[in-house]
Structure formats: C-alpha cells, structure tokens
Amino acid sequence: MSDQWIDAWLGTPRFSRYVSFCAGDRARALELYEWNVALGQALMRDIAHFEIALRNVYDRAFDSRWNGSDHWLLDPASPVVMPIWRIRKDKFGLKRGSDVNYQNRRSVDSAIKKCGGASATPGRVMAELGFGFWSHLTTASHEKSIWVPYLHHAYPTSTRRADIDRVIGNINVVRNRIAHHEPVFDRIRTPDLEPASIHAELVRVLRMIAPDVAAHIEPTSTVAAVIAAKP
C-alpha cells in the first residue's frame, strides 16, 4: 500500500526532513514525526504554566513600584510603551535612531483594542499579550528603564539580566517552533534550544520567581518521559 498520503498530508518538504533524519526509512520518519508532536505538546504544557507565572510575577514587580496615574501597562508614561530612542551607527557609519518600544507599544495598543478600548482592564490586556512581549522586557535595551528599577526585584539578588533574557528568549523560540509545527528534537547544533536543556532552564527560572509553581511542574511534567520514549 502506498504511503504517499503522508506527503499529501504533511507536505513533501516538511516530511522529507524526518525522512532524511531516518536515513530514508519513511515508516520510522512518521513515527519520529508523531513523537515530535508529543514532545511539543508536553513542552507546551509546561511553557504555558511558565508564561502565566512570568507575567503575573512581572505584574507584581511593576505594580509594587510603579507610581503612574494608571496601571503600568495602560499608562502612556510607562517605560514599557513610552518612546525610548537609541542612537546607533549603521554599517555605513551613519547614526540612526530607533524606538526600542515600538513593537511593545503596538502589542499593547492591539491588546487594548481587542479588550474593549477605553473599557479594557489590565488583567484582560495582560492575558491578550503574547509571550514575545514578556520576553522583550529583559532585552539589553531595557536594562536601565525596566530591569534595574522593576524586574530585577522579581529575581534573587545578583541575578544577571542577560542570563534571564537568554533563557526566556530561547523558550520563546522553542514555543514558536512548536506553535508552527516545526521540529524541536533536532536542535543538536544549538544546545540552548535542545528540549531537555530548555525544560531544565525553564524549571530553573521558575524556582527563582515562583518556587511553588516549579514544585508543581516538576513532578507532573511529562517532558522527561516523552524524551525517554524517543523512537
């Protein structure tokens, strides 16, 4: 019986990556594809729990120190959305300015619009924002405006912003690969994106910001079991 239905279903370019990995064995390639989906589902469960914890911890870190007239997400004077210009030289040596909060502001404005405009509540806006928004808050361009006055308080003393930004950025990359049904098992050339490493780093950061959540996730996660069952 022909198995060309697999190519019609997944698309030849997508399936060929698995076939190549399995040295041309199409039956093993399909098994590997199914396992990759299961791995993505297991990771996504824990990433979802991480994302909820992260945004609520960040909200508390901001809220306890923010003195604006409105919630830190809704106030136009917030360092998360207000224009912050950085001047850099381009490859031709010319100085160019860029607003590091441009994308943040677009994300927040879009979330507010979806949540009712003037009637939008902070909680609904937070829930509407994607993981990429939260990961962007720890980039180097936000060191002085966000990390030092607000977010470093969410972490243990002496935690390096760059370390947190690297971990959260990597989690976001893997999250997006899963969401777009891309392979996550083949990150050997990028060890930081290897599933077991990503999961270990996720738990490590959770222990810093929400230890009770980490204690819940570790014994209930299925990531290790799925990895052990790799065909």
N, C-alpha and C positions, 0 to 999 in steps of 0.2 A: 504493500500500500504506500502510495506517495505521501511524503511529508511536506509537500510544497505549500500546504495550508499554513505552515508556520511562517514562511516568508510573506505570504499574503496578510497574515495577522500582525506580525511584528515589523515587517518591512525588512528587506534583504540587508541593507546597510547595518541596521541595529542587530539583527540576529547573527550576521557574519562576524561580529566582534566576539561573540560567545563561541561560535564555531571555530574561529581561529585559536581562541584560548584553549579549546579542547582538541586541538590537532585534527580538525576536520570531522570529528565524531558528532553528528548532529543530535543524536539521542542524548548524549552527555551534555551537549550545549543547551538543550531545552531544560534539562534537569538543573543545570547551573543557572539558567535564567530564572527559573522558579525559585531557586534558593536565594538569588539576589533580591527578588521581590520580598521574600520572607524576611531577609536581613534588613531591608529598607523599612518594612513595617515595624520590626522590633526596635530599630533605632529611632524611628519617627515617634513612637510612643514616649520614649524617654526624652527626646528632644522637645516634644510638646510640653512635657512636665517641666523641663528646664526653662523653656521660654516663658511660661506662666510665672514661674518663681522669679526669674530675672526681672521681668517688667514690674512686678509688684515690689520687689526689693529696691529697684531703682526709683520707683514712685515714692516710696517711703524716704529714701535718701534725699531726694529732691524736696519733697514736701516739708520735711523737718527743718530745712534750711532756707527755703525759698521765701522771700519777703515781698513778692509781687502782689499786685491787686487782684490777680486771678490765678487759677491753677497753673502750674509751671508749663503744662502743655498748651494751654489756651491763651496765655499772656503773650502778646507780641514782643514784650521785652525779655522773654526767656532766652537764655543762651543756647537753647536747643533750636530755636527758629529765627531769632533776630539775625540780620545780615552780619556776618563776620568775614571780613576781607583779608585774604592772604596774598601777598605780592611775591611772585617767584619769577625767575628768569627762564624763558623757554630755551629750546635747543639752539636758537639763533642768538641768544644772549639778550633778547628783548624782555623787558619787565612786563608781566601780565598779572592782572588781578583776578581772583576767583572767590566767590562767596561759598565758604565751606558748608553753610547751612542751606544752600539752595535746595538740595534733594530732601533734606529733613522737612523744610517748610512746605514743599509740595506734598509730601506724605501726610503731614499733619493737616494741611488745608483740605486734602482729599478726604481724609478720615472724618473731619468735622462736617464736611458737606454730606457725606454718606450717613452721618449720625444726626442729621436734622438742623445743621447750620447753627443758628443762634441758640437753639434749644439743646445742642449736643452737651452731654455730660462727660467729665473727664474719664470715668470708667468705660463708657462706650467708645470713646476715642482711643483709649489705650488698647482696647480689645480689637479695634479695627486696624491698628498699625502692624505692619509685618515684622518679621524677625530682623530683616535687614536694617530697619530703623533703629532697633535697640542695639544691634552690633555696631552701628556707626557712631554711637555715643562715646566709645572709648578709643577712637582713632587719634593719632598724634595731633591732628589739627584741633582737637577738643581738650588737649591736656590742661591748659590754663583756664579755659572757660567752663568746662564741665567736670573733668576728672578731679582737679585739685579742690574746688570749692564744694563739690557734691558727691560724686560717685565713689571716690576713694574711701568714703566713710562706710560704704556697704561692704568693704573687704577688710581682712585683717591688716594690722599695721605693717607697713613696709611692702605691701603687695605692689608689684610693678604693673603700671597701666599697659605697657607693651605686651606683657605676658597674657593678661586678660584679653586684650584686643586680639592677639593671635589665636587664642583658644576659641573665642566667640566667633571670630571671622571664619575659622576652619569649620566650626559646627554649622555655620550658615551655608558654607559651600556644599557640605555634605547634605544638608537639609534640602537645598535647591536641586541637587542631583537626584535625590530620592523623589522629590515632587515632580520632576520631569522624566521619571522612569529611566534614569541613566544608571550604568553600573556603579556600584560603590565598593565592590570586592577587589577591584583591580588597582588600588592606589599604592602599589608597592613602591613606585618611583617617588611618591610624595608621602613619606611616612606619617606626617601630621594628619593626613586625610584617611589613613588606614582605619577601618571600622573599630577595631579593638582599641586603638590609640585614641580615637575621637571619643569613644564611650568612657574610657578611663579619665580623659581630661574633663569631660562633661561632669562626671561624678566629683572630680577634684574641686572644680569651681563651685559646684553645689554645696560641698562640705564647707566652703568658705562663707557663702552667702545665705544658705538655707539648710543647715545640717539635718534638720528633721526630714526635709524632703529627700535629701541624699540617703538617709537611713531607710526611707520608704522605698526608694527606687532600687537600691542595690539588691535586696532580696527578692524583689518582684519583677525585675527586668528579665527578659528572655534573650537578650543580645548574646550573652556568652553561650547559651545553649544552641542558638541558631548558628553561631560561628563554628561551634564544635561539630555541627551536623553538616558541614560543607561537603558536598558530593565530590 
